[in-house]
Amino acid sequence: MNFCKPLLATALVLLVAACATSPTGRRQLMLVSEEQAISSSRQAYAQEMGKYQKEGKLVTDPKLLERVRVITERLVAQAVKMRPDSAQWQWSVQVIDDPKTVNAWCMAGGRMAVYTGLIKKVDPTDDELAQVLGHEIAHALANHTAERMSTAMAANAGIIAAGIMSDKPGQAMAIAAAAATVAIKLPNSRASENEADQIGIELAARAGYDPRAAVTLWQKMAKVGDGAPPEWLSTHPSDATRQDRLRALVPKMMPYYQAGGERPRHPVRMGPAGI
């Protein structure tokens, strides 16, 4: 008990002190830096994708891979314009063969995945798929991975203190990588979802994808699941208020979409070689 009190006290101090500000000015809990989140995400991504590769679940269909690659590269080009430092990230995207899972995500540092369940069950147009991927890219740009890692670590204050105070780097790295993996599956807060909606629809519009698709996407998502919301929908609340908010953003995004012109692309690794 005497040993636990100092750890808890240390953790509480960290919780109070570890605050950051999001792109929209929102206060964020940050127990790990973005650099730490990127490093931990790299390890977690390699582990996850290595597992899928061994199971033969990484899609190799060239037509589907090319579709995802083109959309992702156009979105990433706009992400780099928005955050020039992200040009140094190792942008990667994998398509996972899991027809039952309606999901997509993007970790810190630009490591992404989309599941075939989303493609098959939602049947998104390119404009709608761009809204999904743009939304997930926005989470990375706004450092939401580190925020969710911090939430996962904060769930046990003793682990936070023990991990930080540990004199075993391997143990601390394992804790961080585990938190990064958990961060993929944790639901985002409503505030971070709002940020990702706002940033994602702009990324898609600037990349040449119709912002009106943000509304039709959520209408389709709401119909998937036979009464039970799919995984992506359960962690991204879709309600009338959200659709109204996206609909209200459309007129502001249309000028970006209508500007046309050249649609630059930023190289993105994908397929087994991109792990």
C-alpha angles and dihedrals in degrees: 000000000000089000092052096052096065091046092050092047091051091048093050091052089052092049091054096044101040101084131136137175125248125220089266094050097259118146113245133196107237119181091157130043123242089250090056091047091052092049093048091045091053090057094043092047093051090050094048096045092043088057092049091047092053089050091050092241100128108104116239099178101129095208094055093041091051091050093052092042095053093048093045094048092052091049093046091052088060092043089056090051089052094045110020092188089064088071085082093057119105095243110201136162130194128190109216119207101229110127093186097055118083099193148113134180145176123210128206110290095033103285107150143180136186125190125225089232089071091050095046102038100038096032092204124197115234088262091053094044088051088057090054094048093040090053092052093046088052090059089058094046091052092049093242092148091065089045092053091044087054090050091051091049093044090058086079112033092188091059090051093055094040092050094049094043094044117118089206110089092191092058093048091049092050091052091049094048090049090051090051091053091048089048090065090059100039116099115247119239118259089250093055090045090055089051093049091048092052096044095039097053089050093049090051094047093049089048090056101261121133110256090208086073089073088072097043090048092059091045088056093044091054090058095052122094106041093257095325114092115238118246095260091049094046091058094040105052110222113197138143091268092056094048090049090051092051091046089053090053094053098082090052091050098044095082090058091049094045093048088082114172125121116353105209121208130210116211113256126187118229142163124044091314090062096064 
